[in-house]
Amino acid sequence: MQNKLKTAIRFNDFLAYFGPRGVVVMAWWLGAVHAARIRHDQNSFPFLQIIGDASVSKTLLLNYLQKLTGQTPYAYSLAQSTPAARARVAGNSGQRVIICEQEGESDERIDWDELKPLYNEGKFVVRPGDSQAELRPFQGALTITGNQPLQCSDAVTSRMVTVNFSDDGPHAIRVSPKALNDLNGEKAIAFGIKVDQSEEWVSSNLETLLPRYQAQLIHKYGHGLSLRTAKNCAQMLALIDLLCTLLSISEGLRLEVRKVIHDIAFNDTIPY
């Protein structure tokens, strides 16, 4: 089944185009299917931030991943909405991934700290005007895309796993975007079905792996690593393991993908 699934989603083409960082994003996407359960069990699920200029094909990446879960492409500008509208989006998203596209100076209109509750409680508090505060449940997951990192507080940044494609050199092997654009949605949805049916497998493995990876990261990087980043990265390492098992990914590639997460953890320890 694993080899058939890998073929159905054209994983080798995906890897050739996006490399190990793309696999990190795919692992997060696997977790996003069960984000509400993960938040319930572990009290948090990280936001994903994808950055890089137009040449890194962020739209292609996200459209491909949405095919894997049968999700209609859904991009939303938080900066162009009211607090009440943002609450409705969070409350009505279901288990979908909300994709927030940065829009430069217009993003200054939003207090990004509004997003903090979506990281753990799964609820979104807004106070539209002078009205009573509204509490909206959130069952999905949040991705933020842009050319540059989001300008926001450390409290929000620490809730993100940021995958930066900007400093990638030319791929040794780069397939045509057409290979990914032409991915058959009816075949690709096999990934989403398999993941959707694996909630208990995902949950139990995260429960087992999270403490182990969290302890390893803290031991390796010391007190300079924030506990929140350690947890985010530990969750990602566990999800990478699950994705590698699901798709029969080689140990060599697994180590390359894990290095992306370790780089994120290491960068968290560097004082600015």
Phi and psi in degrees as GROMACS dihedral restraints (atoms count N, CA, C in turn):
[ dihedral_restraints ]
;  ai    aj    ak    al  type     phi  dphi    fc
    3     4     5     6     1   -62.1    20    10
    4     5     6     7     1   -44.3    20    10
    6     7     8     9     1   -66.1    20    10
    7     8     9    10     1   -38.0    20    10
    9    10    11    12     1   -65.4    20    10
   10    11    12    13     1   -39.4    20    10
   12    13    14    15     1   -65.7    20    10
   13    14    15    16     1   -42.0    20    10
   15    16    17    18     1   -61.1    20    10
   16    17    18    19     1   -40.4    20    10
   18    19    20    21     1   -69.4    20    10
   19    20    21    22     1   -41.9    20    10
   21    22    23    24     1   -59.5    20    10
   22    23    24    25     1   -34.5    20    10
   24    25    26    27     1   -97.2    20    10
   25    26    27    28     1     7.4    20    10
   27    28    29    30     1    53.6    20    10
   28    29    30    31     1    47.9    20    10
   30    31    32    33     1   -59.9    20    10
   31    32    33    34     1   -39.9    20    10
   33    34    35    36     1   -63.3    20    10
   34    35    36    37     1   -36.7    20    10
   36    37    38    39     1   -67.0    20    10
   37    38    39    40     1   -41.9    20    10
   39    40    41    42     1   -59.8    20    10
   40    41    42    43     1   -46.3    20    10
   42    43    44    45     1   -63.7    20    10
   43    44    45    46     1   -42.2    20    10
   45    46    47    48     1   -62.7    20    10
   46    47    48    49     1   -31.3    20    10
   48    49    50    51     1   -86.3    20    10
   49    50    51    52     1   -44.9    20    10
   51    52    53    54     1  -107.7    20    10
   52    53    54    55     1   -11.5    20    10
   54    55    56    57     1    67.3    20    10
   55    56    57    58     1  -168.2    20    10
   57    58    59    60     1   -58.9    20    10
   58    59    60    61     1   -31.5    20    10
   60    61    62    63     1   -67.3    20    10
   61    62    63    64     1   -33.6    20    10
   63    64    65    66     1   -64.6    20    10
   64    65    66    67     1   -35.6    20    10
   66    67    68    69     1   -67.9    20    10
   67    68    69    70     1   -35.1    20    10
   69    70    71    72     1   -59.6    20    10
   70    71    72    73     1   -45.4    20    10
   72    73    74    75     1   -63.5    20    10
   73    74    75    76     1   -40.0    20    10
   75    76    77    78     1   -63.4    20    10
   76    77    78    79     1   -39.4    20    10
   78    79    80    81     1   -63.6    20    10
   79    80    81    82     1   -41.6    20    10
   81    82    83    84     1   -60.9    20    10
   82    83    84    85     1   -40.9    20    10
   84    85    86    87     1   -62.7    20    10
   85    86    87    88     1   -36.7    20    10
   87    88    89    90     1   -59.9    20    10
   88    89    90    91     1   -46.5    20    10
   90    91    92    93     1   -65.3    20    10
   91    92    93    94     1   -33.8    20    10
   93    94    95    96     1   -61.2    20    10
   94    95    96    97     1   -29.4    20    10
   96    97    98    99     1   -58.8    20    10
   97    98    99   100     1   -32.3    20    10
   99   100   101   102     1  -116.7    20    10
  100   101   102   103     1    30.7    20    10
  102   103   104   105     1   -58.5    20    10
  103   104   105   106     1   -41.2    20    10
  105   106   107   108     1   -63.8    20    10
  106   107   108   109     1   -40.9    20    10
  108   109   110   111     1   -66.9    20    10
  109   110   111   112     1   -41.3    20    10
  111   112   113   114     1   -64.6    20    10
  112   113   114   115     1   -42.2    20    10
  114   115   116   117     1   -63.2    20    10
  115   116   117   118     1   -38.0    20    10
  117   118   119   120     1   -64.5    20    10
  118   119   120   121     1   -43.3    20    10
  120   121   122   123     1   -77.4    20    10
  121   122   123   124     1   -38.7    20    10
  123   124   125   126     1  -119.8    20    10
  124   125   126   127     1     1.1    20    10
  126   127   128   129     1    70.1    20    10
  127   128   129   130     1     9.6    20    10
  129   130   131   132     1  -167.0    20    10
  130   131   132   133     1   153.5    20    10
  132   133   134   135     1  -146.1    20    10
  133   134   135   136     1   125.6    20    10
  135   136   137   138     1   -69.1    20    10
  136   137   138   139     1   152.0    20    10
  138   139   140   141     1   -73.9    20    10
  139   140   141   142     1   155.2    20    10
  141   142   143   144     1  -111.5    20    10
  142   143   144   145     1   126.8    20    10
  144   145   146   147     1  -114.0    20    10
  145   146   147   148     1   124.0    20    10
  147   148   149   150     1  -113.2    20    10
  148   149   150   151     1   120.1    20    10
  150   151   152   153     1  -126.1    20    10
  151   152   153   154     1   153.9    20    10
  153   154   155   156     1   151.3    20    10
  154   155   156   157     1   155.0    20    10
  156   157   158   159     1   -74.4    20    10
  157   158   159   160     1  -178.0    20    10
  159   160   161   162     1   -59.8    20    10
  160   161   162   163     1   -27.4    20    10
  162   163   164   165     1   -68.9    20    10
  163   164   165   166     1   -15.7    20    10
  165   166   167   168     1   -84.9    20    10
  166   167   168   169     1    -3.6    20    10
  168   169   170   171     1    63.4    20    10
  169   170   171   172     1    53.1    20    10
  171   172   173   174     1   -62.2    20    10
  172   173   174   175     1   -40.1    20    10
  174   175   176   177     1   -64.7    20    10
  175   176   177   178     1   -42.1    20    10
  177   178   179   180     1   -59.9    20    10
  178   179   180   181     1   -43.8    20    10
  180   181   182   183     1   -58.9    20    10
  181   182   183   184     1   -49.1    20    10
  183   184   185   186     1   -71.3    20    10
  184   185   186   187     1   -37.8    20    10
  186   187   188   189     1   -63.5    20    10
  187   188   189   190     1   -38.9    20    10
  189   190   191   192     1   -61.5    20    10
  190   191   192   193     1   -48.5    20    10
  192   193   194   195     1   -66.0    20    10
  193   194   195   196     1   -33.7    20    10
  195   196   197   198     1   -67.7    20    10
  196   197   198   199     1   -30.2    20    10
  198   199   200   201     1   -64.4    20    10
  199   200   201   202     1   -33.3    20    10
  201   202   203   204     1   -64.0    20    10
  202   203   204   205     1   -29.2    20    10
  204   205   206   207     1  -110.9    20    10
  205   206   207   208     1     6.7    20    10
  207   208   209   210     1    69.8    20    10
  208   209   210   211     1    25.0    20    10
  210   211   212   213     1   -90.9    20    10
  211   212   213   214     1   133.7    20    10
  213   214   215   216     1   -67.8    20    10
  214   215   216   217     1   133.9    20    10
  216   217   218   219     1   -49.6    20    10
  217   218   219   220     1   129.0    20    10
  219   220   221   222     1  -141.4    20    10
  220   221   222   223     1    95.2    20    10
  222   223   224   225     1  -109.3    20    10
  223   224   225   226     1   142.3    20    10
  225   226   227   228     1  -141.7    20    10
  226   227   228   229     1   135.3    20    10
  228   229   230   231     1   -97.7    20    10
  229   230   231   232     1   105.2    20    10
  231   232   233   234     1   -64.6    20    10
  232   233   234   235     1   -31.7    20    10
  234   235   236   237     1   -69.3    20    10
  235   236   237   238     1   -20.9    20    10
  237   238   239   240     1   -99.8    20    10
  238   239   240   241     1    24.1    20    10
  240   241   242   243     1  -135.3    20    10
  241   242   243   244     1   165.5    20    10
  243   244   245   246     1   -88.0    20    10
  244   245   246   247     1   163.4    20    10
  246   247   248   249     1   -55.6    20    10
  247   248   249   250     1   -39.4    20    10
  249   250   251   252     1   -64.4    20    10
  250   251   252   253     1   -39.9    20    10
  252   253   254   255     1   -66.3    20    10
  253   254   255   256     1   -37.6    20    10
  255   256   257   258     1   -64.5    20    10
  256   257   258   259     1   -37.4    20    10
  258   259   260   261     1   -64.9    20    10
  259   260   261   262     1   -40.1    20    10
  261   262   263   264     1   -64.8    20    10
  262   263   264   265     1   -40.1    20    10
  264   265   266   267     1   -61.7    20    10
  265   266   267   268     1   -46.6    20    10
  267   268   269   270     1   -63.6    20    10
  268   269   270   271     1   -40.8    20    10
  270   271   272   273     1   -74.2    20    10
  271   272   273   274     1   -26.9    20    10
  273   274   275   276     1  -102.7    20    10
  274   275   276   277     1     5.5    20    10
  276   277   278   279     1   -75.2    20    10
  277   278   279   280     1   -18.5    20    10
  279   280   281   282     1    63.0    20    10
  280   281   282   283     1  -138.1    20    10
  282   283   284   285     1   -96.5    20    10
  283   284   285   286     1    19.1    20    10
  285   286   287   288     1   -79.0    20    10
  286   287   288   289     1   162.6    20    10
  288   289   290   291     1   -89.8    20    10
  289   290   291   292     1   123.1    20    10
  291   292   293   294     1   -85.2    20    10
  292   293   294   295     1   125.5    20    10
  294   295   296   297     1  -106.9    20    10
  295   296   297   298     1   113.9    20    10
  297   298   299   300     1  -103.0    20    10
  298   299   300   301     1   120.9    20    10
  300   301   302   303     1   -97.9    20    10
  301   302   303   304     1   127.1    20    10
  303   304   305   306     1   -69.0    20    10
  304   305   306   307     1   147.8    20    10
  306   307   308   309     1  -131.8    20    10
  307   308   309   310     1    34.0    20    10
  309   310   311   312     1    68.0    20    10
  310   311   312   313     1  -129.3    20    10
  312   313   314   315     1   -61.9    20    10
  313   314   315   316     1   -30.0    20    10
  315   316   317   318     1   -65.3    20    10
  316   317   318   319     1   -20.1    20    10
  318   319   320   321     1   -67.6    20    10
  319   320   321   322     1   -16.8    20    10
  321   322   323   324     1   -66.9    20    10
  322   323   324   325     1   -14.5    20    10
  324   325   326   327     1   -73.8    20    10
  325   326   327   328     1   -17.1    20    10
  327   328   329   330     1  -106.2    20    10
  328   329   330   331     1   140.0    20    10
  330   331   332   333     1   -88.0    20    10
  331   332   333   334     1   103.2    20    10
  333   334   335   336     1   -64.9    20    10
  334   335   336   337     1   -15.7    20    10
  336   337   338   339     1   -63.4    20    10
  337   338   339   340     1   -17.2    20    10
  339   340   341   342     1   -57.4    20    10
  340   341   342   343     1   -26.1    20    10
  342   343   344   345     1   -79.0    20    10
  343   344   345   346     1   -16.5    20    10
  345   346   347   348     1   -53.1    20    10
  346   347   348   349     1   -42.6    20    10
  348   349   350   351     1   -62.1    20    10
  349   350   351   352     1   -23.4    20    10
  351   352   353   354     1   -68.7    20    10
  352   353   354   355     1   -15.9    20    10
  354   355   356   357     1   -73.5    20    10
  355   356   357   358     1   -38.7    20    10
  357   358   359   360     1  -128.1    20    10
  358   359   360   361     1   -53.7    20    10
  360   361   362   363     1   -70.4    20    10
  361   362   363   364     1   -23.2    20    10
  363   364   365   366     1    72.2    20    10
  364   365   366   367     1    22.3    20    10
  366   367   368   369     1  -134.6    20    10
  367   368   369   370     1   152.4    20    10
  369   370   371   372     1  -122.5    20    10
  370   371   372   373     1   116.9    20    10
  372   373   374   375     1  -101.9    20    10
  373   374   375   376     1   127.0    20    10
  375   376   377   378     1  -133.4    20    10
  376   377   378   379     1   157.2    20    10
  378   379   380   381     1  -128.9    20    10
  379   380   381   382     1    83.6    20    10
  381   382   383   384     1   -67.6    20    10
  382   383   384   385     1   112.1    20    10
  384   385   386   387     1    62.5    20    10
  385   386   387   388     1  -135.0    20    10
  387   388   389   390     1   -96.8    20    10
  388   389   390   391     1    10.9    20    10
  390   391   392   393     1   -75.3    20    10
  391   392   393   394     1   167.6    20    10
  393   394   395   396     1   -67.0    20    10
  394   395   396   397     1   145.3    20    10
  396   397   398   399     1   -60.2    20    10
  397   398   399   400     1   143.2    20    10
  399   400   401   402     1  -109.5    20    10
  400   401   402   403     1   141.1    20    10
  402   403   404   405     1  -116.1    20    10
  403   404   405   406     1   115.5    20    10
  405   406   407   408     1  -114.6    20    10
  406   407   408   409     1   127.5    20    10
  408   409   410   411     1   -70.1    20    10
  409   410   411   412     1   146.5    20    10
  411   412   413   414     1  -125.3    20    10
  412   413   414   415     1   119.8    20    10
  414   415   416   417     1  -107.4    20    10
  415   416   417   418     1    -8.4    20    10
  417   418   419   420     1   -98.1    20    10
  418   419   420   421     1  -149.1    20    10
  420   421   422   423     1  -143.4    20    10
  421   422   423   424     1   162.5    20    10
  423   424   425   426     1  -123.8    20    10
  424   425   426   427     1   127.3    20    10
  426   427   428   429     1  -118.9    20    10
  427   428   429   430     1   135.4    20    10
  429   430   431   432     1  -119.2    20    10
  430   431   432   433     1   129.5    20    10
  432   433   434   435     1  -121.5    20    10
  433   434   435   436     1   150.2    20    10
  435   436   437   438     1  -178.2    20    10
  436   437   438   439     1   170.7    20    10
  438   439   440   441     1   -75.8    20    10
  439   440   441   442     1   -30.8    20    10
  441   442   443   444     1  -128.6    20    10
  442   443   444   445     1   160.3    20    10
  444   445   446   447     1   -58.4    20    10
  445   446   447   448     1   146.2    20    10
  447   448   449   450     1   -62.3    20    10
  448   449   450   451     1   134.7    20    10
  450   451   452   453     1   -86.7    20    10
  451   452   453   454     1   101.8    20    10
  453   454   455   456     1  -151.9    20    10
  454   455   456   457     1   178.2    20    10
  456   457   458   459     1   -70.9    20    10
  457   458   459   460     1   160.6    20    10
  459   460   461   462     1   -60.4    20    10
  460   461   462   463     1   -31.2    20    10
  462   463   464   465     1   -62.5    20    10
  463   464   465   466     1   -35.7    20    10
  465   466   467   468     1   -79.7    20    10
  466   467   468   469     1   -44.2    20    10
  468   469   470   471     1   -57.1    20    10
  469   470   471   472     1   -38.6    20    10
  471   472   473   474     1   -69.6    20    10
  472   473   474   475     1   -12.9    20    10
  474   475   476   477     1   -93.2    20    10
  475   476   477   478     1     2.7    20    10
  477   478   479   480     1  -108.6    20    10
  478   479   480   481     1   150.4    20    10
  480   481   482   483     1  -106.8    20    10
  481   482   483   484     1   114.6    20    10
  483   484   485   486     1  -101.7    20    10
  484   485   486   487     1   122.8    20    10
  486   487   488   489     1  -109.9    20    10
  487   488   489   490     1   112.9    20    10
  489   490   491   492     1  -103.6    20    10
  490   491   492   493     1   112.1    20    10
  492   493   494   495     1   -90.7    20    10
  493   494   495   496     1    -3.2    20    10
  495   496   497   498     1   -63.8    20    10
  496   497   498   499     1   -38.0    20    10
  498   499   500   501     1   -95.3    20    10
  499   500   501   502     1    14.5    20    10
  501   502   503   504     1   -71.3    20    10
  502   503   504   505     1   134.3    20    10
  504   505   506   507     1   -77.8    20    10
  505   506   507   508     1   176.3    20    10
  507   508   509   510     1   -58.3    20    10
  508   509   510   511     1   137.7    20    10
  510   511   512   513     1   -66.0    20    10
  511   512   513   514     1   139.6    20    10
  513   514   515   516     1   -61.7    20    10
  514   515   516   517     1   -39.9    20    10
  516   517   518   519     1  -128.6    20    10
  517   518   519   520     1   125.0    20    10
  519   520   521   522     1  -132.0    20    10
  520   521   522   523     1   113.8    20    10
  522   523   524   525     1   -77.5    20    10
  523   524   525   526     1   167.0    20    10
  525   526   527   528     1   -69.7    20    10
  526   527   528   529     1   142.0    20    10
  528   529   530   531     1   -55.2    20    10
  529   530   531   532     1   -25.6    20    10
  531   532   533   534     1   -59.6    20    10
  532   533   534   535     1   -32.8    20    10
  534   535   536   537     1   -61.3    20    10
  535   536   537   538     1   -33.2    20    10
  537   538   539   540     1   -89.6    20    10
  538   539   540   541     1   -37.2    20    10
  540   541   542   543     1   -61.5    20    10
  541   542   543   544     1   -32.4    20    10
  543   544   545   546     1   -87.2    20    10
  544   545   546   547     1     6.3    20    10
  546   547   548   549     1   -54.8    20    10
  547   548   549   550     1   127.1    20    10
  549   550   551   552     1   -72.7    20    10
  550   551   552   553     1   115.4    20    10
  552   553   554   555     1   -61.1    20    10
  553   554   555   556     1   -35.1    20    10
  555   556   557   558     1   -67.9    20    10
  556   557   558   559     1   -30.0    20    10
  558   559   560   561     1   -82.3    20    10
  559   560   561   562     1   -40.4    20    10
  561   562   563   564     1   -64.4    20    10
  562   563   564   565     1   -30.3    20    10
  564   565   566   567     1   -64.1    20    10
  565   566   567   568     1   -14.1    20    10
  567   568   569   570     1   -57.5    20    10
  568   569   570   571     1   -33.1    20    10
  570   571   572   573     1   -63.2    20    10
  571   572   573   574     1   -50.0    20    10
  573   574   575   576     1   -62.1    20    10
  574   575   576   577     1   -39.6    20    10
  576   577   578   579     1   -64.0    20    10
  577   578   579   580     1   -45.7    20    10
  579   580   581   582     1   -61.9    20    10
  580   581   582   583     1   -44.9    20    10
  582   583   584   585     1   -66.7    20    10
  583   584   585   586     1   -42.1    20    10
  585   586   587   588     1   -60.5    20    10
  586   587   588   589     1   -35.8    20    10
  588   589   590   591     1   -79.3    20    10
  589   590   591   592     1    -4.7    20    10
  591   592   593   594     1  -109.3    20    10
  592   593   594   595     1    27.3    20    10
  594   595   596   597     1   -57.3    20    10
  595   596   597   598     1   -47.1    20    10
  597   598   599   600     1   -66.5    20    10
  598   599   600   601     1   -37.7    20    10
  600   601   602   603     1   -62.9    20    10
  601   602   603   604     1   -45.9    20    10
  603   604   605   606     1   -62.9    20    10
  604   605   606   607     1   -48.3    20    10
  606   607   608   609     1   -62.6    20    10
  607   608   609   610     1   -46.7    20    10
  609   610   611   612     1   -67.4    20    10
  610   611   612   613     1   -38.8    20    10
  612   613   614   615     1   -69.3    20    10
  613   614   615   616     1   -38.4    20    10
  615   616   617   618     1   -63.4    20    10
  616   617   618   619     1   -39.7    20    10
  618   619   620   621     1   -61.8    20    10
  619   620   621   622     1   -36.7    20    10
  621   622   623   624     1   -77.3    20    10
  622   623   624   625     1   -43.2    20    10
  624   625   626   627     1   -82.5    20    10
  625   626   627   628     1   -31.5    20    10
  627   628   629   630     1   -56.2    20    10
  628   629   630   631     1   -52.8    20    10
  630   631   632   633     1   -60.2    20    10
  631   632   633   634     1   -37.0    20    10
  633   634   635   636     1   -65.2    20    10
  634   635   636   637     1   -48.5    20    10
  636   637   638   639     1   -69.8    20    10
  637   638   639   640     1   -36.5    20    10
  639   640   641   642     1   -62.3    20    10
  640   641   642   643     1   -44.4    20    10
  642   643   644   645     1   -64.3    20    10
  643   644   645   646     1   -40.2    20    10
  645   646   647   648     1   -62.7    20    10
  646   647   648   649     1   -42.4    20    10
  648   649   650   651     1   -65.9    20    10
  649   650   651   652     1   -43.6    20    10
  651   652   653   654     1   -65.2    20    10
  652   653   654   655     1   -39.8    20    10
  654   655   656   657     1   -65.3    20    10
  655   656   657   658     1   -40.2    20    10
  657   658   659   660     1   -73.2    20    10
  658   659   660   661     1   -41.9    20    10
  660   661   662   663     1  -105.5    20    10
  661   662   663   664     1    -6.2    20    10
  663   664   665   666     1    73.8    20    10
  664   665   666   667     1  -164.7    20    10
  666   667   668   669     1   -72.6    20    10
  667   668   669   670     1   -11.1    20    10
  669   670   671   672     1   -70.3    20    10
  670   671   672   673     1   -17.8    20    10
  672   673   674   675     1   -87.4    20    10
  673   674   675   676     1   123.2    20    10
  675   676   677   678     1   -68.0    20    10
  676   677   678   679     1   148.7    20    10
  678   679   680   681     1   -63.5    20    10
  679   680   681   682     1   -33.7    20    10
  681   682   683   684     1   -68.8    20    10
  682   683   684   685     1   -43.6    20    10
  684   685   686   687     1   -64.3    20    10
  685   686   687   688     1   -39.1    20    10
  687   688   689   690     1   -58.9    20    10
  688   689   690   691     1   -41.5    20    10
  690   691   692   693     1   -69.6    20    10
  691   692   693   694     1   -45.2    20    10
  693   694   695   696     1   -56.4    20    10
  694   695   696   697     1   -47.9    20    10
  696   697   698   699     1   -67.6    20    10
  697   698   699   700     1   -36.1    20    10
  699   700   701   702     1   -65.3    20    10
  700   701   702   703     1   -40.7    20    10
  702   703   704   705     1   -61.5    20    10
  703   704   705   706     1   -41.3    20    10
  705   706   707   708     1   -66.8    20    10
  706   707   708   709     1   -40.0    20    10
  708   709   710   711     1   -62.0    20    10
  709   710   711   712     1   -39.4    20    10
  711   712   713   714     1   -66.3    20    10
  712   713   714   715     1   -42.4    20    10
  714   715   716   717     1   -66.2    20    10
  715   716   717   718     1   -34.9    20    10
  717   718   719   720     1   -62.3    20    10
  718   719   720   721     1   -42.6    20    10
  720   721   722   723     1   -58.4    20    10
  721   722   723   724     1   -44.0    20    10
  723   724   725   726     1   -65.6    20    10
  724   725   726   727     1   -41.8    20    10
  726   727   728   729     1   -64.3    20    10
  727   728   729   730     1   -41.4    20    10
  729   730   731   732     1   -63.0    20    10
  730   731   732   733     1   -37.7    20    10
  732   733   734   735     1   -68.0    20    10
  733   734   735   736     1   -44.2    20    10
  735   736   737   738     1   -61.8    20    10
  736   737   738   739     1   -38.5    20    10
  738   739   740   741     1  -107.0    20    10
  739   740   741   742     1     8.7    20    10
  741   742   743   744     1    52.2    20    10
  742   743   744   745     1    49.4    20    10
  744   745   746   747     1   -78.6    20    10
  745   746   747   748     1   140.5    20    10
  747   748   749   750     1   -66.0    20    10
  748   749   750   751     1   156.9    20    10
  750   751   752   753     1   -64.6    20    10
  751   752   753   754     1   -35.0    20    10
  753   754   755   756     1   -61.6    20    10
  754   755   756   757     1   -45.4    20    10
  756   757   758   759     1   -68.3    20    10
  757   758   759   760     1   -38.0    20    10
  759   760   761   762     1   -56.2    20    10
  760   761   762   763     1   -42.5    20    10
  762   763   764   765     1   -65.9    20    10
  763   764   765   766     1   -37.8    20    10
  765   766   767   768     1   -63.5    20    10
  766   767   768   769     1   -41.7    20    10
  768   769   770   771     1   -69.4    20    10
  769   770   771   772     1   -41.4    20    10
  771   772   773   774     1   -61.6    20    10
  772   773   774   775     1   -33.7    20    10
  774   775   776   777     1   -61.2    20    10
  775   776   777   778     1   -35.4    20    10
  777   778   779   780     1   -58.4    20    10
  778   779   780   781     1   -43.2    20    10
  780   781   782   783     1   -69.4    20    10
  781   782   783   784     1   -40.1    20    10
  783   784   785   786     1   -64.8    20    10
  784   785   786   787     1   -33.3    20    10
  786   787   788   789     1   -64.9    20    10
  787   788   789   790     1   -38.7    20    10
  789   790   791   792     1   -62.1    20    10
  790   791   792   793     1   -45.1    20    10
  792   793   794   795     1   -63.1    20    10
  793   794   795   796     1   -44.9    20    10
  795   796   797   798     1   -61.8    20    10
  796   797   798   799     1   -43.6    20    10
  798   799   800   801     1   -62.7    20    10
  799   800   801   802     1   -26.3    20    10
  801   802   803   804     1   -68.1    20    10
  802   803   804   805     1   -22.3    20    10
  804   805   806   807     1   -88.4    20    10
  805   806   807   808     1    -8.0    20    10
  807   808   809   810     1   -83.4    20    10
  808   809   810   811     1   120.6    20    10
  810   811   812   813     1   -69.9    20    10
  811   812   813   814     1   145.6    20    10
